Amino acid sequence: MRLTASSKWIGRKWRPRLATVVVAILIMVMALPLVGLFFFRLYENQLIRQTEAELIAQGAAIAAIYARDVRDAGIPPEKLGAPMPEPSGDSSRSVNPDPLYRPIEPQLDLASDYVLPTRPAAMPVIVDPAFAVIGARLSGILDATQKTTLAGFRLLDPRGVVIAGRGEVGQSLSAVEEVRTALAGHYASALRLRIPDQPTPPLYSVSRGTKVRVFVALPVAVDGQVAGVVYVSRTPNNIIKHLYGERGKVTLAAIAILGGTLLIGLIFLRTVSRPIYALIDRTERIAAGDRTAIRPLDHHGTREMAELSAAFLDMAEKLQARSDSVQTFATHVSHELKSPLTAIQGAAELLRDSGGAMDDAERRRFSNNIVTDAGRLNLLVRRLLDLARAENLAPSGESTSLGAALSLLPVD
């Protein structure tokens, strides 16, 4: 049959399975928010790193000025702090093995660093007069720099006492963890909560940048010893505010996500929805008697839909063929039944209308005709019952031989 051949051709053509399409769509839909969260996480971490890098640059400039003033003041070595450690050649913070250069790379990471509590309060102590003079001279520079960079500057002596900085001059910050590290000659940075008495957020959020403050402590080296610490802090940029500044790029990203979502919808529509609706329409047309609807769909989409369409159309063609066979059979049966019925009716009418004028021989002949035609009808009915019984045995799945089937037929 033409339909069967086309069905085999449909089966040979590669198409994705319906399960594959559904799984792919689900994975893509689930990946969209995950990609968005990953983007926000990376972007927020980048803002933290950017803030740390800016504080390192500002602190290095202040440290160079402070180291020059310490040398010019002629402060003796016994008033300086711990010796500076030798740079490690395999240190991840050093990008240049040349001992003349000691670059410091940002190291804060939202994924691995804990957010520390708010900075401990400074403790009042006695300031060394020599360092107090240097601090007073640099206070104007720190104030002018802070107005531009919006960073908080604290200049500490070798004991961790603030000698320059707003509001905490003459107080010690040596109890602060990052300050202790810097007094030992190592660079240190930390993320601390901005608002006092606020619990550490259990999850990283988009607005976390507004809840934390970046602290950077740079040791100041003079003649191989720690002469003090530049302690700088600033709140990183809010990610929402920053994204608003980059709204053009954000808009393009939103358009890309929307386009991806629409693409998913079009794929699902073409591979699943359209073939299903086309098959439903084809079913309604076949049920209404449209023989031209018994043909393959124009587009199947998936392998399962192609197989379903082929099986359905094959079934429709077989049902249509059976309907034609039943119609033809009914025509032949009605013709076979009409002949003996007509004979019986004619003989009965003659017997009824003859009255006593018909002799015994004629009456017997017409009676024999009635009996003969009734026998023909009885035989025809039995054969119809045998045919119906044979057709009903077909769906049982049993098998038989042609000889066994012929032996069951009545022999006239």
C-alpha positions as CSV (number, residue, x, y, z in Angstrom):
1,M,0.0,0.0,0.0
2,R,1.1,3.5,-0.6
3,L,0.5,4.6,3.0
4,T,2.5,1.7,4.4
5,A,5.4,2.6,2.2
6,S,5.3,6.2,3.3
7,S,5.1,5.1,6.9
8,K,8.3,3.0,6.5
9,W,10.0,6.0,4.9
10,I,8.9,8.2,7.9
11,G,10.4,5.7,10.3
12,R,13.8,5.7,8.5
13,K,14.1,9.5,8.8
14,W,15.9,10.6,12.0
15,R,13.9,12.8,14.3
16,P,14.4,13.5,18.0
17,R,12.4,11.6,20.5
18,L,9.7,13.4,22.4
19,A,11.4,12.6,25.7
20,T,14.6,14.1,24.3
21,V,12.8,17.3,23.3
22,V,11.1,17.6,26.7
23,V,14.3,17.0,28.7
24,A,16.2,19.5,26.5
25,I,13.5,22.1,27.1
26,L,13.5,21.5,30.8
27,I,17.2,21.8,31.1
28,M,17.3,25.0,29.1
29,V,14.5,26.5,31.2
30,M,16.2,25.5,34.4
31,A,19.5,26.9,33.2
32,L,18.2,30.4,32.5
33,P,17.8,31.4,36.2
34,L,21.0,29.6,37.2
35,V,22.9,31.5,34.6
36,G,21.3,34.7,35.9
37,L,22.3,33.9,39.5
38,F,25.8,32.9,38.3
39,F,26.1,36.2,36.5
40,F,25.0,38.3,39.5
41,R,27.4,36.3,41.8
42,L,30.4,36.9,39.5
43,Y,29.4,40.5,38.9
44,E,29.1,41.2,42.7
45,N,32.4,39.5,43.3
46,Q,34.0,41.6,40.6
47,L,32.7,44.8,42.3
48,I,34.3,43.6,45.6
49,R,37.6,42.9,43.8
50,Q,37.5,46.3,42.0
51,T,37.0,48.1,45.3
52,E,39.9,46.2,46.9
53,A,42.1,47.1,43.9
54,E,41.3,50.8,44.2
55,L,41.9,50.8,48.0
56,I,45.3,49.1,47.4
57,A,46.3,51.7,44.9
58,Q,45.2,54.6,47.2
59,G,46.8,53.0,50.2
60,A,50.1,52.4,48.3
61,A,50.3,56.1,47.4
62,I,49.7,57.2,51.1
63,A,52.2,54.6,52.3
64,A,54.9,56.0,50.0
65,I,54.3,59.5,51.3
66,Y,54.3,58.3,54.9
67,A,57.5,56.3,54.4
68,R,59.3,59.4,53.0
69,D,58.2,61.5,56.0
70,V,59.4,58.8,58.5
71,R,62.8,58.7,56.8
72,D,63.0,62.5,56.7
73,A,62.0,62.7,60.5
74,G,65.0,60.4,61.3
75,I,63.1,58.1,63.6
76,P,65.5,55.5,65.1
77,P,65.1,51.8,64.2
78,E,64.1,50.9,67.7
79,K,60.9,52.8,67.4
80,L,59.9,50.9,64.2
81,G,58.1,47.7,64.2
82,A,58.7,44.1,63.1
83,P,61.1,43.3,60.2
84,M,59.5,43.0,56.9
85,P,59.3,39.4,55.7
86,E,61.2,38.3,52.6
87,P,58.9,38.1,49.5
88,S,58.1,34.5,48.6
89,G,58.8,33.5,45.0
90,D,55.8,31.2,44.8
91,S,53.4,33.7,46.4
92,S,50.1,34.0,44.6
93,R,50.0,37.7,45.4
94,S,53.2,38.4,43.5
95,V,52.9,38.5,39.8
96,N,56.5,39.5,39.2
97,P,59.5,37.6,40.8
98,D,61.7,40.8,40.6
99,P,62.5,41.7,44.3
100,L,62.3,45.4,43.3
101,Y,58.6,45.1,42.7
102,R,56.0,43.8,45.2
103,P,52.6,44.1,43.4
104,I,49.6,43.2,45.5
105,E,46.6,41.5,43.8
106,P,43.1,41.7,45.1
107,Q,42.3,38.5,47.1
108,L,38.8,38.9,48.5
109,D,36.3,36.3,47.3
110,L,32.6,36.2,48.2
111,A,32.6,32.4,47.7
112,S,35.3,31.6,50.2
113,D,35.8,34.6,52.6
114,Y,33.6,35.0,55.6
115,V,32.0,38.3,56.4
116,L,33.5,39.4,59.7
117,P,31.6,41.4,62.3
118,T,31.8,45.1,62.5
119,R,35.2,46.5,63.2
120,P,36.2,46.4,66.9
121,A,36.2,49.8,68.6
122,A,39.5,51.6,69.0
123,M,41.1,51.8,72.4
124,P,42.6,55.1,73.7
125,V,46.4,55.1,74.2
126,I,49.3,57.5,74.4
127,V,50.7,58.6,71.0
128,D,54.4,58.7,70.3
129,P,55.1,62.5,69.7
130,A,57.4,61.7,66.7
131,F,54.7,59.9,64.8
132,A,52.0,62.3,66.0
133,V,53.9,65.1,64.2
134,I,54.0,63.1,61.0
135,G,50.3,62.2,61.3
136,A,49.3,65.9,61.8
137,R,51.2,66.8,58.7
138,L,49.5,64.1,56.6
139,S,46.0,64.7,57.9
140,G,45.3,67.3,55.3
141,I,46.3,64.9,52.5
142,L,44.1,62.2,53.9
143,D,41.1,64.5,54.2
144,A,41.5,65.8,50.6
145,T,41.9,62.3,49.3
146,Q,38.8,61.0,51.2
147,K,36.6,63.8,49.7
148,T,37.4,62.5,46.2
149,T,37.6,58.7,46.7
150,L,35.0,58.4,49.5
151,A,37.3,56.0,51.3
152,G,38.0,56.0,55.0
153,F,41.7,56.5,55.8
154,R,43.5,55.6,59.0
155,L,47.3,56.1,59.3
156,L,48.7,53.9,62.1
157,D,52.2,53.9,63.8
158,P,54.2,50.7,64.3
159,R,52.1,50.0,67.5
160,G,48.8,50.2,65.7
161,V,47.9,53.7,67.1
162,V,46.0,56.0,64.8
163,I,48.0,59.1,64.1
164,A,45.9,60.5,61.2
165,G,42.3,60.0,60.4
166,R,38.9,61.4,61.3
167,G,37.7,60.8,64.8
168,E,40.1,58.1,66.0
169,V,43.4,59.9,66.4
170,G,45.2,58.7,69.5
171,Q,43.4,55.4,69.7
172,S,44.8,51.9,69.1
173,L,43.4,49.5,66.4
174,S,46.0,46.8,67.2
175,A,43.2,44.4,68.2
176,V,41.8,44.4,64.7
177,E,42.7,41.2,62.9
178,E,43.8,42.7,59.6
179,V,45.8,45.4,61.4
180,R,47.7,42.8,63.4
181,T,48.5,41.0,60.1
182,A,49.8,44.3,58.6
183,L,51.9,45.1,61.7
184,A,53.6,41.8,61.1
185,G,54.6,42.9,57.6
186,H,51.9,41.1,55.5
187,Y,49.1,42.7,53.4
188,A,45.6,41.9,54.7
189,S,42.1,42.6,53.6
190,A,38.7,41.7,55.0
191,L,35.0,42.0,54.5
192,R,33.1,43.3,57.5
193,L,29.5,44.2,58.2
194,R,28.6,47.8,57.6
195,I,25.8,48.2,60.1
196,P,26.5,47.4,63.8
197,D,24.6,44.5,65.5
198,Q,23.5,43.1,62.1
199,P,23.8,39.3,61.8
200,T,25.9,37.9,59.1
201,P,23.7,37.1,56.0
202,P,23.2,33.4,55.7
203,L,23.1,33.5,51.9
204,Y,24.9,35.7,49.4
205,S,22.3,38.1,47.9
206,V,22.2,40.6,45.2
207,S,22.1,43.4,47.7
208,R,25.0,42.1,49.8
209,G,27.3,44.7,48.5
210,T,25.4,47.4,50.5
211,K,25.7,45.4,53.7
212,V,29.5,45.0,53.8
213,R,32.6,47.2,53.8
214,V,36.0,46.3,52.3
215,F,38.9,46.9,54.7
216,V,42.5,46.9,53.4
217,A,45.6,47.1,55.6
218,L,49.0,47.8,53.9
219,P,52.2,47.7,55.9
220,V,54.6,50.6,55.4
221,A,58.3,49.5,55.1
222,V,61.2,51.7,56.0
223,D,64.7,50.2,56.0
224,G,63.3,46.7,56.1
225,Q,61.0,47.3,59.1
226,V,57.3,48.1,59.6
227,A,57.0,51.8,60.1
228,G,53.2,51.8,60.2
229,V,50.1,50.7,58.5
230,V,47.8,52.4,56.0
231,Y,44.3,51.2,57.0
232,V,41.7,52.0,54.2
233,S,38.1,51.1,53.9
234,R,35.1,51.7,51.6
235,T,31.7,50.3,50.8
236,P,31.7,48.6,47.4
237,N,29.3,49.8,44.7
238,N,25.8,48.5,44.9
239,I,25.2,46.0,42.2
240,I,21.7,47.3,41.3
241,K,23.1,50.9,41.0
242,H,25.9,49.6,39.0
243,L,23.6,47.7,36.7
244,Y,21.6,50.8,36.2
245,G,24.7,52.5,35.0
246,E,25.2,49.6,32.6
247,R,21.6,49.5,31.6
248,G,22.4,49.3,27.9
249,K,24.3,46.0,28.4
250,V,21.7,44.7,30.8
251,T,19.0,45.4,28.2
252,L,20.9,43.5,25.6
253,A,21.2,40.6,28.1
254,A,17.5,40.7,28.8
255,I,16.7,40.7,25.1
256,A,19.0,37.6,24.7
257,I,17.2,35.8,27.5
258,L,13.8,36.7,26.0
259,G,15.0,35.6,22.6
260,G,16.1,32.2,24.1
261,T,12.8,31.7,25.8
262,L,10.9,32.5,22.6
263,L,13.2,30.0,20.7
264,I,12.3,27.3,23.2
265,G,8.6,28.1,22.7
266,L,9.0,27.9,18.9
267,I,10.8,24.6,19.2
268,F,8.2,23.1,21.4
269,L,5.4,24.4,19.2
270,R,7.0,23.0,16.0
271,T,8.0,19.6,17.4
272,V,5.0,18.9,19.7
273,S,2.0,21.2,19.5
274,R,1.6,21.6,15.7
275,P,1.8,17.9,14.9
276,I,-0.7,17.1,17.6
277,Y,-3.2,19.7,16.5
278,A,-2.7,18.6,12.9
279,L,-3.4,14.9,13.8
280,I,-6.5,16.0,15.7
281,D,-7.8,17.9,12.7
282,R,-7.0,14.9,10.5
283,T,-9.0,12.7,12.8
284,E,-12.0,14.9,12.7
285,R,-11.9,15.0,8.9
286,I,-11.6,11.2,8.6
287,A,-14.5,10.8,11.1
288,A,-16.6,13.1,8.8
289,G,-15.9,10.8,5.9
290,D,-13.2,12.8,4.1
291,R,-11.2,10.1,2.3
292,T,-8.5,12.6,1.2
293,A,-7.5,13.1,4.8
294,I,-6.0,9.6,4.9
295,R,-2.5,10.7,4.1
296,P,0.8,11.4,6.0
297,L,1.1,14.7,7.9
298,D,3.1,17.5,6.4
299,H,5.3,17.8,9.5
300,H,5.7,15.3,12.3
301,G,8.3,17.0,14.5
302,T,9.4,14.0,16.6
303,R,9.9,10.3,16.0
304,E,7.0,9.3,18.3
305,M,4.6,11.7,16.5
306,A,5.7,10.3,13.1
307,E,5.1,6.7,14.4
308,L,1.8,7.7,16.0
309,S,0.6,9.4,12.8
310,A,1.6,6.4,10.6
311,A,-0.1,3.9,12.9
312,F,-3.3,6.0,13.1
313,L,-3.4,6.5,9.3
314,D,-2.8,2.8,8.7
315,M,-5.6,2.0,11.1
316,A,-7.9,4.6,9.3
317,E,-7.2,3.0,5.9
318,K,-7.9,-0.5,7.2
319,L,-11.1,0.6,8.8
320,Q,-12.1,2.3,5.6
321,A,-11.2,-0.8,3.6
322,R,-13.3,-2.9,6.0
323,S,-16.2,-0.4,5.7
324,D,-16.1,-0.8,1.9
325,S,-15.9,-4.6,2.3
326,V,-18.9,-4.6,4.6
327,Q,-20.9,-2.4,2.2
328,T,-20.0,-4.7,-0.8
329,F,-20.8,-7.8,1.4
330,A,-24.2,-6.3,2.4
331,T,-25.0,-5.7,-1.2
332,H,-24.3,-9.3,-2.2
333,V,-26.1,-10.7,0.8
334,S,-29.2,-8.7,0.2
335,H,-29.2,-9.9,-3.4
336,E,-28.8,-13.6,-2.2
337,L,-31.6,-13.2,0.3
338,K,-34.0,-11.4,-2.1
339,S,-34.3,-14.3,-4.6
340,P,-35.6,-17.0,-2.2
341,L,-37.7,-14.5,-0.3
342,T,-39.3,-13.5,-3.6
343,A,-40.0,-17.1,-4.5
344,I,-41.4,-17.9,-1.1
345,Q,-43.6,-14.8,-1.2
346,G,-44.9,-15.6,-4.7
347,A,-45.7,-19.3,-3.8
348,A,-47.4,-18.3,-0.6
349,E,-49.6,-15.7,-2.5
350,L,-50.6,-18.3,-5.1
351,L,-51.6,-20.7,-2.4
352,R,-53.6,-18.1,-0.7
353,D,-55.4,-16.7,-3.7
354,S,-56.1,-20.1,-5.5
355,G,-58.7,-21.1,-3.0
356,G,-60.0,-24.6,-3.9
357,A,-59.2,-24.2,-7.7
358,M,-55.7,-25.6,-7.3
359,D,-55.3,-29.4,-7.4
360,D,-53.2,-31.4,-5.0
361,A,-50.2,-31.7,-7.3
362,E,-49.8,-28.0,-7.9
363,R,-50.3,-27.3,-4.2
364,R,-47.6,-29.8,-3.4
365,R,-45.2,-28.3,-6.0
366,F,-45.6,-24.8,-4.6
367,S,-45.2,-26.1,-1.0
368,N,-42.0,-27.9,-2.0
369,N,-40.8,-24.6,-3.5
370,I,-41.4,-22.8,-0.3
371,V,-39.6,-25.5,1.7
372,T,-36.6,-25.5,-0.7
373,D,-36.3,-21.7,-0.6
374,A,-36.6,-21.7,3.2
375,G,-33.8,-24.2,3.2
376,R,-31.7,-21.9,1.1
377,L,-32.3,-19.1,3.5
378,N,-31.4,-21.3,6.5
379,L,-28.2,-22.4,4.8
380,L,-27.3,-18.8,4.0
381,V,-27.9,-17.7,7.6
382,R,-25.7,-20.5,8.9
383,R,-22.8,-19.5,6.6
384,L,-23.2,-15.9,7.8
385,L,-22.9,-17.1,11.4
386,D,-19.8,-19.2,10.5
387,L,-18.2,-16.1,8.8
388,A,-18.9,-14.0,11.9
389,R,-17.5,-16.6,14.1
390,A,-14.3,-16.8,12.0
391,E,-13.8,-13.1,12.1
392,N,-14.3,-13.0,15.9
393,L,-11.5,-15.5,16.4
394,A,-8.9,-13.3,14.7
395,P,-8.1,-10.9,17.6
396,S,-7.4,-13.8,20.0
397,G,-3.9,-14.2,18.8
398,E,-4.3,-17.9,18.2
399,S,-2.9,-19.5,15.0
400,T,-4.3,-22.3,12.8
401,S,-3.6,-24.0,9.5
402,L,-5.6,-23.6,6.3
403,G,-6.5,-27.3,6.3
404,A,-7.9,-27.1,9.9
405,A,-10.0,-24.0,8.9
406,L,-11.4,-25.7,5.8
407,S,-12.4,-28.8,7.8
408,L,-14.6,-26.6,9.9
409,L,-16.6,-25.4,6.9
410,P,-20.0,-27.1,6.2
411,V,-20.1,-29.4,3.3
412,D,-23.3,-29.2,1.2
